[in-house]
Amino acid sequence: MAARAWRASRRDRALRATALVAATLGLALGCLMLAASASAAPPSTEDGDDALAAYPAPPPVAPEPEPAPEQAPAYAPIVPALAPAAPAVLPERKRRARPAQPDPAPAVVAVAPAAAATLVWSFDLEGEDGIALEGRELRPGDRIRIRASGLPAAAEITVALHSTPLAMGSGSATAAGDLDLTATVPDEAEPGDHRVVATLTAPGYAPSTASSAVTVAAPYPWLSPTVPTLGDLRLTPLKVAATATLASAFLLLAAIPAELLQSTLTENYGRAFGWARRRHPRRRLLPPALRRPWLTSGATVVLATAILGLGQTGWHLSAEAVISYLSLFLSLTVLNLGLNAGRLLAARRRLRAPGRLMPMPGALLVVAVSVAISQVLHIEPALLFGAVVTVQYGRAMSRRNEGRLALLGVATAFGIGLASWILLSLLEGIGAGSEGVALVLVEETLAGVVLETLAALVVGLLPFTYLDGKAIHDWHRRAWAGAYFVAAAAFVLIAVPTGEDWQESRTPLLTWLLIVAGFGAISLTAWAVFRYLPERARTVPGDPEDPRDDARERVAADA
């Protein structure tokens, strides 16, 4: 019995100790939870942060009454009843406040601009005279008018010539949207079909273009632009050397072979031109009233003008062609008067020898040959020969007087050509940019005088019969050689274009060297033919050996 009671008492103490430990642990855990809830402060809302609000606390719950302890039996050991621990009121769990995040930067969204409107427009092309360009050809340097209306105010327009773009000009539309723009055909424009393209730019509009078809013709072959002026003359060492070399070549390969050819043809005239000897009396094709020397000389000048004009303008008749023909006629008149008027006056006053102007129809063949050489070899400036009138004296003159008079005429012509060249240089400097008809006519006439004088001196001083060079050569060979060298040097300086280096000068120099060398070869060939080929035995009507002449004489005697 005692042992059983002791074991029961021990079990009760163990239970009480366990209950005490459990209560102690529960209290400690409740204290820890209270401390943790007290240390977590609610987030402040004064800063305007977006912290999450705490959960609302539940209302307090009254603790249930503690039940009375049961009466222990008499034999049971008295065990103190452990009051059940009041349920711990857990503090409300509050979510930990997140740190405030800065407001994100607004995303940049690329907004495509609204598409600019495209303007559809057109323009009208007119000449400088205000007449539409339909069916008309343009030339480099021509000015045209571009007109349009209904354009945006102050729109910018640039004009170019296509297909290879060449700028022609630019301008702006008026506040009313009208456009009146003057453009210039570029000098670099090649002949052929092109398009005038105008590009419009204006605020609020995409760049737009309008175009119109045009035809560009080859530039008109004026003479004055091909003649170098005083401002264009550059006496570089290459220019001086080229002038001396080519002038010597003219003297050695043209003038001296010409003397050989002249003597050969004179000695063998019957063999060379016997076929052309007249068999019938010469017939007068013109009535006596039209055979006056001044009238026939003027007609010869007109024919020379027609030949030179066809070589320059072709068969096209235009306003420019009319100016060219008129300037050529004036320049040929000045040249032939300059060659002959001075020696006519000198012969009349000093030698008491009257004289008159006489035409040289055979010189028209030389004029045609000069045009053919210029066209075939594309010589620029053109070779213009125009000495088609000479002087016939009323009585025979000595070789000395005839040579002096011829040299006087050559010197007068050279002075007129030099004065014309200086005046042309002054006019081109003063009237630059002016395109008046009168100014163009004067410049073309002066250019014609310069080129015709140079050609007349280089060809006319050759020692051929009926040329001035023959009279000067027979009188004084040194004077003739000096005059020909000066004329050839002036011809090279003005009429033979040479550049700053050999590459630019090679083509014109070699071309003229070939020309004079070809003339020398012709002269030597003619001399060799008549020198080494035997003459055929033949009779020509009119010769003493011609039996037909004897028959004619017998018939006449019988009559």
C-alpha positions as CSV (number, residue, x, y, z in Angstrom):
1,M,0.0,0.0,0.0
2,A,2.7,2.4,0.9
3,A,4.6,1.7,-2.3
4,R,1.5,2.3,-4.4
5,A,0.8,5.6,-2.7
6,W,4.4,6.7,-3.2
7,R,4.3,5.9,-6.9
8,A,1.0,7.8,-7.3
9,S,2.5,10.8,-5.5
10,R,5.6,10.8,-7.7
11,R,3.4,10.7,-10.8
12,D,1.4,13.7,-9.6
13,R,4.6,15.7,-9.0
14,A,5.9,14.8,-12.5
15,L,2.6,15.9,-14.0
16,R,2.7,19.2,-12.1
17,A,6.2,19.8,-13.1
18,T,5.4,19.2,-16.8
19,A,2.4,21.6,-16.6
20,L,4.6,24.2,-14.9
21,V,7.2,24.0,-17.7
22,A,4.5,24.2,-20.3
23,A,3.0,27.2,-18.7
24,T,6.4,28.9,-18.4
25,L,7.2,28.2,-22.1
26,G,3.9,29.6,-23.1
27,L,4.4,32.8,-21.2
28,A,7.9,33.2,-22.6
29,L,6.6,32.7,-26.1
30,G,3.8,35.2,-25.5
31,C,6.2,37.8,-24.3
32,L,8.4,37.4,-27.3
33,M,5.5,37.9,-29.6
34,L,4.3,41.0,-27.8
35,A,7.8,42.5,-28.0
36,A,8.0,41.8,-31.7
37,S,4.6,43.4,-32.4
38,A,5.6,46.4,-30.4
39,S,8.8,47.0,-32.3
40,A,7.1,47.0,-35.7
41,A,5.8,50.6,-36.1
42,P,3.1,51.4,-38.5
43,P,4.2,53.1,-41.7
44,S,3.9,56.9,-41.9
45,T,1.6,58.4,-44.4
46,E,2.8,62.0,-44.2
47,D,5.3,61.5,-47.0
48,G,2.7,60.4,-49.4
49,D,4.3,57.0,-49.9
50,D,2.1,54.3,-51.3
51,A,2.7,51.8,-48.3
52,L,0.2,49.1,-47.7
53,A,-2.2,49.8,-44.9
54,A,-2.1,47.4,-41.8
55,Y,-4.9,44.8,-41.3
56,P,-7.5,46.1,-38.8
57,A,-7.1,44.7,-35.3
58,P,-9.8,42.3,-34.2
59,P,-11.9,43.4,-31.2
60,P,-10.7,42.2,-27.8
61,V,-12.1,38.8,-26.6
62,A,-13.0,38.4,-23.0
63,P,-11.3,35.5,-21.3
64,E,-13.5,32.6,-20.4
65,P,-14.0,32.0,-16.6
66,E,-11.6,29.6,-15.1
67,P,-13.4,26.4,-14.0
68,A,-13.3,25.5,-10.3
69,P,-10.8,22.7,-9.5
70,E,-12.3,19.3,-8.7
71,Q,-12.2,18.0,-5.1
72,A,-9.6,15.5,-4.8
73,P,-10.4,12.3,-3.1
74,A,-9.2,11.9,0.5
75,Y,-6.6,9.4,-0.3
76,A,-5.3,11.3,-3.3
77,P,-2.4,13.5,-2.8
78,I,-3.2,17.1,-3.0
79,V,-2.0,18.4,-6.4
80,P,-2.3,22.0,-7.1
81,A,-4.6,22.5,-10.0
82,L,-2.9,24.3,-12.8
83,A,-5.1,27.1,-14.2
84,P,-5.3,26.8,-17.9
85,A,-3.2,29.5,-19.6
86,A,-5.4,32.2,-21.0
87,P,-5.2,32.0,-24.7
88,A,-2.6,34.5,-25.9
89,V,-4.0,37.3,-27.9
90,L,-1.7,37.3,-30.9
91,P,-1.1,40.8,-32.2
92,E,-2.3,41.4,-35.6
93,R,0.3,40.6,-38.2
94,K,1.3,43.5,-40.2
95,R,2.9,43.2,-43.6
96,R,6.3,44.7,-43.7
97,A,6.3,48.0,-45.5
98,R,8.1,47.9,-48.8
99,P,10.5,50.7,-49.5
100,A,9.1,53.4,-51.6
101,Q,10.0,53.0,-55.3
102,P,10.6,56.0,-57.5
103,D,8.1,56.7,-60.2
104,P,9.3,55.0,-63.4
105,A,10.3,57.4,-66.2
106,P,7.8,57.7,-68.9
107,A,8.7,55.5,-71.9
108,V,9.8,57.4,-75.0
109,V,7.4,56.5,-77.8
110,A,8.6,57.3,-81.4
111,V,5.8,59.0,-83.1
112,A,6.1,59.0,-86.9
113,P,5.5,62.4,-88.4
114,A,2.7,62.8,-90.6
115,A,3.5,62.2,-94.3
116,A,4.2,65.4,-96.2
117,A,1.9,66.2,-99.0
118,T,3.3,65.8,-102.6
119,L,2.6,68.6,-104.9
120,V,1.8,67.8,-108.6
121,W,2.6,70.9,-110.7
122,S,3.9,71.8,-114.2
123,F,5.4,74.8,-115.9
124,D,5.5,76.5,-119.3
125,L,8.7,77.1,-121.3
126,E,9.0,80.3,-123.3
127,G,11.8,81.9,-125.2
128,E,13.3,85.2,-124.1
129,D,10.9,86.9,-126.5
130,G,7.9,85.4,-124.6
131,I,6.9,82.9,-127.4
132,A,6.4,79.3,-126.5
133,L,9.4,77.0,-127.3
134,E,7.3,74.3,-129.0
135,G,9.2,73.2,-132.2
136,R,12.1,75.5,-131.5
137,E,15.7,74.5,-130.9
138,L,17.9,75.9,-128.2
139,R,21.6,76.7,-128.4
140,P,24.1,76.9,-125.6
141,G,23.9,80.4,-124.0
142,D,20.2,80.9,-124.9
143,R,18.0,82.2,-122.1
144,I,14.5,80.7,-121.6
145,R,11.6,81.7,-119.3
146,I,9.9,79.2,-116.9
147,R,6.4,80.2,-115.8
148,A,4.0,78.5,-113.4
149,S,1.2,79.5,-111.1
150,G,-0.7,78.0,-108.1
151,L,2.5,77.2,-106.2
152,P,3.1,77.4,-102.4
153,A,4.1,80.9,-101.3
154,A,7.8,81.5,-101.3
155,A,8.6,78.0,-102.7
156,E,12.2,77.5,-103.9
157,I,12.7,76.2,-107.4
158,T,16.0,75.0,-108.9
159,V,16.3,74.2,-112.6
160,A,18.7,71.8,-114.3
161,L,19.2,70.3,-117.8
162,H,19.1,66.5,-117.8
163,S,20.1,63.8,-118.4
164,T,23.5,64.8,-117.2
165,P,22.4,67.5,-114.7
166,L,23.7,70.9,-115.6
167,A,22.6,73.8,-113.5
168,M,20.5,76.4,-115.3
169,G,19.3,78.7,-112.5
170,S,17.1,79.0,-109.5
171,G,14.4,81.3,-108.1
172,S,11.4,81.6,-105.8
173,A,7.7,81.8,-106.2
174,T,5.9,85.0,-105.2
175,A,3.5,85.3,-102.2
176,A,0.7,84.7,-104.7
177,G,2.3,81.4,-105.8
178,D,3.4,82.7,-109.3
179,L,6.8,81.8,-110.8
180,D,8.6,83.7,-113.6
181,L,12.2,82.4,-113.7
182,T,14.8,83.0,-116.4
183,A,17.3,80.2,-117.0
184,T,20.3,79.9,-119.3
185,V,21.2,76.9,-121.4
186,P,24.7,75.8,-120.2
187,D,27.6,76.2,-122.6
188,E,28.5,72.5,-121.8
189,A,25.2,71.2,-123.1
190,E,25.7,68.7,-125.9
191,P,23.5,68.7,-129.0
192,G,20.5,66.4,-128.8
193,D,17.3,65.9,-126.9
194,H,17.2,66.9,-123.2
195,R,14.8,67.6,-120.4
196,V,14.5,70.8,-118.4
197,V,13.8,69.5,-114.8
198,A,12.6,72.0,-112.1
199,T,12.7,70.9,-108.5
200,L,10.3,72.6,-106.0
201,T,10.8,72.6,-102.2
202,A,8.4,74.3,-99.8
203,P,7.5,73.9,-96.1
204,G,4.9,71.2,-95.6
205,Y,5.5,69.6,-99.0
206,A,7.8,66.9,-100.1
207,P,10.3,67.9,-102.8
208,S,8.6,67.5,-106.2
209,T,9.8,67.9,-109.8
210,A,8.3,68.9,-113.1
211,S,10.0,68.6,-116.5
212,S,9.6,69.5,-120.1
213,A,11.4,68.2,-123.2
214,V,13.7,70.5,-125.2
215,T,16.2,70.0,-128.1
216,V,19.6,71.6,-128.0
217,A,21.2,72.3,-131.3
218,A,24.9,72.7,-131.9
219,P,26.2,76.1,-131.0
220,Y,26.2,78.6,-133.9
221,P,29.6,78.8,-135.5
222,W,30.4,82.5,-134.8
223,L,33.8,83.7,-135.9
224,S,34.6,86.1,-133.1
225,P,34.7,83.5,-130.3
226,T,37.4,81.6,-132.2
227,V,39.7,84.5,-132.6
228,P,42.0,84.9,-129.5
229,T,42.1,88.5,-128.2
230,L,44.9,90.4,-126.5
231,G,43.7,89.1,-123.2
232,D,43.9,85.5,-124.4
233,L,47.5,85.8,-125.8
234,R,50.0,84.1,-123.5
235,L,53.6,84.4,-124.8
236,T,54.9,81.3,-123.0
237,P,58.2,79.7,-124.1
238,L,56.2,77.0,-125.8
239,K,54.1,79.6,-127.7
240,V,57.2,81.4,-128.8
241,A,58.9,78.2,-129.9
242,A,55.8,76.9,-131.7
243,T,55.4,80.2,-133.5
244,A,59.0,80.3,-134.7
245,T,59.0,76.7,-135.7
246,L,55.7,76.8,-137.6
247,A,56.5,80.1,-139.3
248,S,59.8,78.6,-140.5
249,A,57.9,75.6,-141.7
250,F,55.6,77.8,-143.7
251,L,58.6,79.5,-145.3
252,L,60.5,76.3,-146.1
253,L,57.7,73.9,-146.9
254,A,55.2,76.2,-148.6
255,A,56.8,79.4,-149.9
256,I,60.0,77.9,-151.4
257,P,58.2,74.9,-152.9
258,A,55.7,77.3,-154.3
259,E,58.5,79.1,-156.1
260,L,59.7,75.8,-157.5
261,L,56.1,74.9,-158.6
262,Q,55.6,78.4,-160.2
263,S,58.8,78.1,-162.3
264,T,57.9,74.5,-163.3
265,L,54.5,75.4,-164.5
266,T,55.8,78.5,-166.3
267,E,58.4,76.5,-168.2
268,N,56.0,73.7,-169.0
269,Y,52.8,75.6,-169.5
270,G,52.1,74.0,-172.8
271,R,52.4,70.5,-171.5
272,A,50.3,71.2,-168.4
273,F,47.5,73.3,-169.9
274,G,47.6,72.6,-173.6
275,W,44.4,70.8,-173.3
276,A,42.7,74.0,-172.2
277,R,44.0,76.1,-175.0
278,R,41.2,77.9,-176.8
279,R,40.0,76.6,-180.1
280,H,37.3,79.1,-180.6
281,P,37.2,82.9,-180.3
282,R,36.3,84.1,-176.8
283,R,32.7,85.0,-176.4
284,R,31.5,87.9,-174.4
285,L,28.9,86.5,-172.0
286,L,28.1,89.9,-170.5
287,P,26.9,93.0,-172.2
288,P,29.3,96.0,-172.2
289,A,27.3,97.8,-169.5
290,L,27.9,94.9,-167.1
291,R,31.6,94.5,-167.9
292,R,32.7,97.5,-165.9
293,P,35.6,96.6,-163.5
294,W,34.1,97.9,-160.3
295,L,30.9,96.0,-161.1
296,T,32.6,92.7,-161.9
297,S,34.8,93.2,-158.9
298,G,31.8,93.6,-156.6
299,A,30.2,90.5,-158.2
300,T,33.3,88.5,-157.5
301,V,33.2,89.6,-153.8
302,V,29.6,88.6,-153.6
303,L,30.5,85.1,-154.9
304,A,33.3,84.8,-152.5
305,T,30.9,85.8,-149.7
306,A,28.5,83.0,-150.8
307,I,31.2,80.4,-150.8
308,L,32.6,81.4,-147.4
309,G,29.1,81.7,-145.9
310,L,28.1,78.2,-147.1
311,G,31.2,76.9,-145.4
312,Q,30.3,78.6,-142.1
313,T,26.5,78.3,-141.9
314,G,25.7,75.5,-144.3
315,W,22.3,75.6,-146.1
316,H,20.3,76.8,-143.1
317,L,18.9,80.3,-143.3
318,S,18.3,82.0,-140.0
319,A,18.8,85.4,-138.4
320,E,22.3,84.3,-137.4
321,A,23.1,83.3,-140.9
322,V,22.0,86.7,-142.3
323,I,24.4,88.4,-139.8
324,S,27.2,86.0,-140.9
325,Y,26.7,86.7,-144.6
326,L,26.6,90.4,-144.1
327,S,29.7,90.4,-141.9
328,L,31.6,88.3,-144.5
329,F,30.6,90.7,-147.3
330,L,31.8,93.7,-145.3
331,S,35.0,92.1,-144.2
332,L,35.9,91.0,-147.8
333,T,35.1,94.5,-149.0
334,V,37.5,96.0,-146.4
335,L,40.2,93.5,-147.2
336,N,40.2,94.0,-151.0
337,L,40.0,97.7,-150.7
338,G,42.9,97.7,-148.2
339,L,45.0,95.5,-150.4
340,N,44.5,97.7,-153.5
341,A,43.4,101.2,-152.6
342,G,46.8,102.2,-151.2
343,R,48.8,101.1,-154.2
344,L,46.3,102.6,-156.6
345,L,46.8,106.0,-155.0
346,A,50.6,105.6,-154.8
347,A,50.8,104.6,-158.5
348,R,48.7,107.5,-159.5
349,R,50.5,110.2,-157.4
350,R,54.1,109.0,-157.4
351,L,54.5,107.1,-160.6
352,R,51.9,108.8,-162.7
353,A,50.6,105.4,-163.6
354,P,46.8,105.1,-163.6
355,G,45.2,101.8,-162.5
356,R,41.9,100.2,-161.9
357,L,40.5,97.3,-159.9
358,M,40.2,94.0,-161.7
359,P,38.4,90.8,-160.4
360,M,40.2,87.5,-160.2
361,P,37.6,84.8,-160.9
362,G,40.2,82.1,-160.6
363,A,40.8,83.1,-156.9
364,L,37.3,81.8,-156.2
365,L,38.7,78.3,-156.6
366,V,41.3,79.1,-153.9
367,V,38.4,80.3,-151.7
368,A,36.5,77.0,-152.2
369,V,39.7,75.0,-151.4
370,S,40.2,77.0,-148.2
371,V,36.6,76.2,-147.1
372,A,37.1,72.5,-147.9
373,I,40.3,72.3,-145.9
374,S,38.7,73.9,-142.9
375,Q,35.7,71.6,-143.1
376,V,37.6,68.4,-143.7
377,L,40.3,69.0,-141.1
378,H,38.0,70.8,-138.6
379,I,40.3,73.8,-138.5
380,E,39.3,76.4,-136.0
381,P,39.5,79.3,-136.6
382,A,38.6,78.6,-140.2
383,L,40.9,79.3,-143.0
384,L,39.3,82.2,-144.9
385,F,40.9,83.3,-148.1
386,G,39.3,86.4,-149.6
387,A,41.7,88.2,-151.8
388,V,39.7,88.1,-155.1
389,V,40.4,91.6,-156.5
390,T,43.7,92.9,-157.8
391,V,45.1,96.0,-159.6
392,Q,45.7,96.5,-163.3
393,Y,48.0,99.4,-164.1
394,G,47.5,101.5,-167.2
395,R,51.0,101.0,-168.4
396,A,53.9,98.6,-168.0
397,M,55.9,99.1,-164.9
398,S,59.4,98.1,-163.8
399,R,60.0,95.1,-161.6
400,R,61.2,97.4,-158.9
401,N,58.1,99.7,-158.9
402,E,55.7,96.8,-159.2
403,G,57.4,95.0,-156.3
404,R,57.3,98.1,-154.1
405,L,53.6,98.7,-154.8
406,A,52.8,95.1,-154.0
407,L,54.7,95.4,-150.7
408,L,52.8,98.6,-150.0
409,G,49.5,96.8,-150.5
410,V,50.6,93.9,-148.2
411,A,51.7,96.3,-145.5
412,T,48.4,98.2,-145.7
413,A,46.4,95.0,-145.4
414,F,48.5,93.8,-142.5
415,G,47.9,97.2,-140.7
416,I,44.2,96.9,-141.3
417,G,44.1,93.3,-139.9
418,L,46.2,94.4,-136.8
419,A,43.9,97.3,-136.1
420,S,40.8,95.1,-136.5
421,W,42.3,92.6,-134.0
422,I,43.0,95.3,-131.4
423,L,39.5,96.8,-131.8
424,L,37.9,93.3,-131.5
425,S,39.8,92.7,-128.3
426,L,38.6,96.1,-126.9
427,L,35.0,95.4,-127.9
428,E,34.9,91.9,-126.3
429,G,36.2,93.4,-123.1
430,I,33.8,96.4,-123.0
431,G,30.7,94.7,-124.4
432,A,31.0,91.4,-122.5
433,G,27.5,90.0,-121.9
434,S,25.9,92.2,-124.4
435,E,24.1,90.5,-127.3
436,G,22.9,93.4,-129.4
437,V,22.6,92.7,-133.1
438,A,24.8,95.8,-134.0
439,L,27.5,94.7,-131.6
440,V,27.5,91.1,-132.9
441,L,27.7,92.4,-136.5
442,V,30.6,94.6,-135.7
443,E,32.5,91.8,-133.9
444,E,31.9,89.3,-136.7
445,T,33.0,91.8,-139.3
446,L,36.2,92.5,-137.4
447,A,36.9,88.8,-136.8
448,G,36.4,88.2,-140.6
449,V,38.8,91.0,-141.4
450,V,41.4,89.5,-139.1
451,L,41.1,85.9,-140.4
452,E,40.8,86.9,-144.1
453,T,43.8,89.2,-143.8
454,L,46.0,86.4,-142.3
455,A,45.0,83.9,-145.0
456,A,45.4,86.4,-147.8
457,L,48.9,87.2,-146.6
458,V,50.0,83.6,-146.1
459,V,48.6,82.5,-149.5
460,G,48.9,85.8,-151.4
461,L,52.6,86.1,-150.6
462,L,53.3,82.8,-152.3
463,P,55.4,83.5,-155.5
464,F,52.7,82.5,-158.0
465,T,51.8,84.5,-161.0
466,Y,48.9,87.0,-160.4
467,L,49.8,87.0,-156.7
468,D,51.6,89.9,-154.9
469,G,54.2,87.4,-153.7
470,K,55.4,87.0,-157.2
471,A,56.1,90.7,-157.7
472,I,57.8,91.1,-154.4
473,H,59.9,87.9,-154.9
474,D,61.1,89.0,-158.3
475,W,62.0,92.4,-157.0
476,H,63.7,91.6,-153.7
477,R,63.9,88.0,-152.3
478,R,65.1,89.1,-148.8
479,A,62.2,91.5,-148.5
480,W,59.9,88.8,-149.7
481,A,61.3,86.2,-147.2
482,G,61.0,88.7,-144.3
483,A,57.4,89.7,-145.2
484,Y,56.4,86.1,-145.5
485,F,57.9,85.1,-142.1
486,V,56.2,88.0,-140.4
487,A,52.8,87.1,-142.0
488,A,53.3,83.4,-141.1
489,A,54.2,84.3,-137.4
490,A,51.1,86.4,-137.1
491,F,49.0,83.6,-138.6
492,V,50.4,81.1,-136.1
493,L,49.9,83.5,-133.1
494,I,46.3,84.2,-133.9
495,A,44.9,81.5,-136.2
496,V,46.7,78.4,-134.8
497,P,45.4,77.7,-131.3
498,T,48.2,76.5,-128.9
499,G,47.8,75.7,-125.3
500,E,49.9,75.9,-122.2
501,D,51.6,72.6,-122.8
502,W,52.5,70.2,-125.6
503,Q,49.4,68.0,-125.1
504,E,47.1,70.9,-125.9
505,S,49.2,72.2,-128.7
506,R,50.1,68.9,-130.4
507,T,47.0,68.5,-132.6
508,P,46.8,72.0,-134.2
509,L,50.6,72.2,-134.7
510,L,50.8,68.8,-136.4
511,T,47.7,69.6,-138.5
512,W,49.3,72.7,-140.0
513,L,52.7,71.0,-140.4
514,L,50.9,68.3,-142.4
515,I,49.2,70.9,-144.5
516,V,52.3,72.8,-145.5
517,A,54.3,69.5,-145.9
518,G,51.5,68.2,-148.2
519,F,51.8,71.4,-150.3
520,G,55.5,71.0,-150.5
521,A,55.1,67.4,-151.6
522,I,52.7,68.4,-154.3
523,S,55.2,71.0,-155.6
524,L,58.1,68.5,-155.6
525,T,55.9,65.9,-157.3
526,A,55.0,68.3,-160.1
527,W,58.6,69.4,-160.6
528,A,59.7,65.7,-160.8
529,V,57.0,64.8,-163.3
530,F,57.9,67.5,-165.7
531,R,61.6,67.0,-165.1
532,Y,62.0,63.3,-165.6
533,L,59.0,62.3,-167.9
534,P,59.7,62.9,-171.5
535,E,57.4,65.1,-173.5
536,R,55.2,63.3,-176.0
537,A,55.4,64.5,-179.6
538,R,52.1,66.0,-180.5
539,T,50.8,69.0,-182.3
540,V,48.4,71.5,-180.9
541,P,46.0,73.5,-183.1
542,G,47.5,76.9,-183.6
543,D,51.1,75.7,-183.7
544,P,53.2,76.4,-186.8
545,E,53.6,72.7,-187.4
546,D,49.8,72.0,-187.4
547,P,48.9,71.0,-190.9
548,R,45.4,72.2,-190.3
549,D,46.7,75.8,-190.1
550,D,48.2,75.5,-193.6
551,A,44.9,74.2,-194.9
552,R,43.1,77.2,-193.4
553,E,45.6,79.5,-194.9
554,R,45.1,78.0,-198.4
555,V,41.3,78.2,-198.1
556,A,41.6,81.9,-197.1
557,A,43.9,82.6,-200.0
558,D,41.6,81.0,-202.5
559,A,38.7,83.0,-201.2
